[in-house]
Amino acid sequence: MIILLTCFSYPLAAPASRGSVSQEPSQHPIDKALDACHRQERLDGRNGPVHDKAYAAWDKELNKNYGLLMQNLKAQQKDALKAAQLEWIKQRDLEFKFIDSVYDALQGTMYIPMRIAARMEVVKHRSLELHEYLDLVKEFSE
């Protein structure tokens, strides 16, 4: 699958290495594309909607990881993941409300991409977390 950001396209793939979500030893292709777009924006002197596209790419990656994980779980595990994901969505929505309350109090257009980036990090973290579970399940089910 190819995802197109404003600057270029790249294959949507899993992180190259395994490890805890917080360590992220290698950069995910979505993050690489976002960094490249930021560099290009600085060269061009413009500011585009790259965070919106990166957020959408992470959301798509999260849904992909959820679906793949569900395919690799037993029935009881699927029920547990579904319940956990529904609770995570509630927590995500509360976190988004908090993020909005912080950025609503700030003035200036620079805070718009910062707000989107903060939301993106919430989704990114869950996506990587689900990917780690998928790796674990695959590793020990073989």
C-alpha positions as CSV (number, residue, x, y, z in Angstrom):
1,M,0.0,0.0,0.0
2,I,1.3,3.5,-0.8
3,I,0.4,6.5,1.3
4,L,0.9,9.9,-0.2
5,L,1.9,12.9,1.9
6,T,2.3,16.3,0.3
7,C,6.1,15.8,-0.2
8,F,6.4,12.3,-1.5
9,S,5.0,8.8,-1.3
10,Y,6.3,5.9,0.7
11,P,5.3,2.3,1.5
12,L,3.2,1.9,4.6
13,A,5.1,-0.7,6.6
14,A,5.7,-2.0,10.1
15,P,8.6,-0.5,12.1
16,A,11.8,-2.2,11.2
17,S,12.8,-3.3,14.6
18,R,11.1,-4.6,17.7
19,G,11.3,-3.2,21.1
20,S,9.1,-1.3,23.5
21,V,6.8,1.3,22.2
22,S,8.5,4.0,24.2
23,Q,12.0,3.2,22.8
24,E,11.2,3.3,19.1
25,P,14.8,2.4,18.0
26,S,14.1,3.0,14.3
27,Q,11.9,5.6,12.7
28,H,8.6,4.4,11.3
29,P,8.0,5.3,7.6
30,I,5.2,7.7,8.5
31,D,7.6,9.6,10.8
32,K,10.3,9.6,8.1
33,A,7.8,11.1,5.6
34,L,6.6,13.7,8.1
35,D,10.2,14.7,8.8
36,A,10.9,15.0,5.0
37,C,7.9,17.1,4.6
38,H,9.0,19.4,7.4
39,R,12.4,19.8,5.8
40,Q,10.8,20.6,2.4
41,E,8.5,23.1,4.0
42,R,11.4,24.9,5.6
43,L,13.2,25.1,2.2
44,D,10.0,26.3,0.4
45,G,9.1,28.7,3.2
46,R,5.6,27.4,3.3
47,N,3.5,25.6,5.9
48,G,1.2,22.8,4.7
49,P,-1.2,20.3,6.2
50,V,1.4,17.6,6.7
51,H,0.3,16.9,10.3
52,D,-3.3,16.2,9.1
53,K,-2.0,13.7,6.6
54,A,0.4,12.1,9.1
55,Y,-2.5,11.8,11.6
56,A,-4.6,10.1,8.9
57,A,-1.8,7.8,8.1
58,W,-1.3,6.8,11.7
59,D,-5.0,6.3,12.1
60,K,-5.0,4.0,9.1
61,E,-2.0,2.2,10.5
62,L,-3.7,1.7,13.8
63,N,-6.8,0.2,12.1
64,K,-4.6,-2.1,10.0
65,N,-2.7,-3.3,13.2
66,Y,-6.0,-3.8,15.0
67,G,-7.3,-5.9,12.2
68,L,-4.2,-8.0,11.8
69,L,-4.0,-8.6,15.5
70,M,-7.7,-9.7,15.6
71,Q,-6.9,-12.2,12.8
72,N,-4.2,-13.7,15.0
73,L,-6.0,-14.0,18.3
74,K,-8.2,-16.8,19.8
75,A,-11.8,-16.0,20.5
76,Q,-11.3,-15.1,24.2
77,Q,-8.4,-12.8,23.3
78,K,-10.4,-11.1,20.5
79,D,-13.1,-10.3,23.1
80,A,-10.5,-8.9,25.4
81,L,-8.9,-6.8,22.7
82,K,-12.3,-5.5,21.5
83,A,-13.2,-4.4,25.0
84,A,-9.8,-2.8,25.5
85,Q,-10.0,-1.0,22.2
86,L,-13.4,0.4,23.0
87,E,-12.1,1.7,26.3
88,W,-9.0,3.1,24.6
89,I,-11.3,5.0,22.2
90,K,-13.1,6.6,25.2
91,Q,-9.8,7.5,26.8
92,R,-8.5,8.9,23.4
93,D,-11.6,11.1,23.1
94,L,-11.0,12.4,26.7
95,E,-7.3,13.0,25.9
96,F,-8.4,14.9,22.7
97,K,-10.7,17.1,24.8
98,F,-7.8,17.9,27.1
99,I,-5.5,18.6,24.2
100,D,-8.1,20.9,22.7
101,S,-8.6,22.7,26.0
102,V,-4.9,23.4,26.2
103,Y,-4.6,24.6,22.6
104,D,-7.9,26.6,22.7
105,A,-6.3,28.8,25.3
106,L,-3.4,29.7,23.0
107,Q,-3.3,32.3,20.3
108,G,-1.4,32.0,17.0
109,T,-1.5,29.8,13.9
110,M,1.6,27.9,15.0
111,Y,-0.6,26.1,17.6
112,I,-2.8,24.5,14.9
113,P,-0.2,22.0,13.7
114,M,1.0,21.5,17.3
115,R,-2.6,20.5,18.3
116,I,-2.8,18.0,15.5
117,A,0.7,16.7,16.3
118,A,-0.4,16.1,19.9
119,R,-3.4,14.2,18.8
120,M,-1.3,12.3,16.3
121,E,1.0,11.1,19.0
122,V,-1.9,9.6,21.0
123,V,-2.9,7.5,17.9
124,K,0.6,6.7,16.9
125,H,1.4,5.3,20.4
126,R,-1.7,3.0,20.3
127,S,-0.8,1.9,16.7
128,L,2.7,0.9,17.8
129,E,1.4,-0.8,20.9
130,L,-1.0,-3.0,18.8
131,H,1.9,-3.8,16.5
132,E,4.0,-4.9,19.4
133,Y,1.2,-7.2,20.5
134,L,0.9,-8.6,17.0
135,D,4.6,-9.3,16.9
136,L,4.4,-11.1,20.2
137,V,1.4,-13.2,19.2
138,K,3.0,-14.2,15.9
139,E,6.3,-15.0,17.5
140,F,4.8,-17.4,20.1
141,S,2.1,-18.9,17.9
142,E,4.5,-20.4,15.4
